[in-house]
């Protein structure tokens, strides 16, 4: 029997629609550039299945969509960074290099595998000042974008981005950034989210080497007061 012919344009569109629907089901995450560093925050009620994680000294990862798929990417990114840092030097591990690697991987999967990955991810690298921070958004098809001051992933992306963009300033403190991000997500979701259901991490600009740390429930509650 002759195989059915599908135009390439239709095949790509179907793949993109499938992946986009999977990403849209994910709980939102916001990544913000702040005066003291970079904030990564999102709704996540699981205490062990993390959507935000450390990749290297001053680089963090955030992902939405299918957990097993973006966790596979995160672990691959950690191995890539460790190998490059060991082979060359720690300063040779950059957010841009990691984002390029993710872009190539997702593009290859989208174009050649039976099922595309249902994920969107952000690679964040904190610099010595707010002007040298780097935010890279990588879409399910490998499209690589350079985010300016913030990035939003997951459900209600456009609504949350509008809420954040209208109040974002370069001189926001960590506490102000937490309040802004929580309010933007809760306003878009039209419900209040308890402190225990947030996952919050911070890349601290003042750290000498490892900048990544997680905020506890008590720290989050204090920041929101």
Steps between C-alpha positions, in 0.01 A plus 500: 500500500611852424569708812285806560663823388504787753628841385806609699326823604209304649731256676697782666179679598353186656819435696512860622133499603548174690805629689346840567193344662723293728698806607183704562383244757807569716476721809657840428855604588641853503870586469583860598815708488530694826758735647650234734472208254257284302176365648342175378153431639201287413216295639604148595334305780744208477783506757726275292416539128675829430443719195783740590857391558869587507711414197837658581664767715290797385254328264148374573235310305120522499262282299129440447317221321566129543716449808695200371596690185624824652669309784690301236611830345604643838713198585660509154576869554670428832717233337583732209602780738705272727687349208574833337608658829730206575647482148563875461425742784199586714468843339458331160161362609248765393124529483522570129695182432253294701201665327652425160542135597138479615383672181682249279370204702135613496520592132634156414227329703225717350609432145595134512337318792152350491378723784637848577584599857213683673725748683605863513809589701697801619873518566592784736855622568564767763774755429699748705232764439143500370615603153710186463226254599395255228158342451450252215162353407506172305173378350388143430619521137847627587425868437744705711400843625690756706263627771548856620391560860276201568359180355171319559440129435188285511131571536357855469831620359370812327288613795785452749750673272268802480465512879876479552598742225276776632674506842855381435793731587876448489542596867261243651621320812455126555194556721341734245570253221337217696190707568477607135537146363256344747240769435537463121445124509215514752326773303521295179389179676225687689577326830727528800791256513626393847866554589565124508399466133771731366842399372743790531869525417743789476831561325680730743721752323719552808605135527863425428443177313179295538221756471197268509290458812140405577265709712320322781128532570576731793725722285231518233230591753723770648577643156130525415410695814 
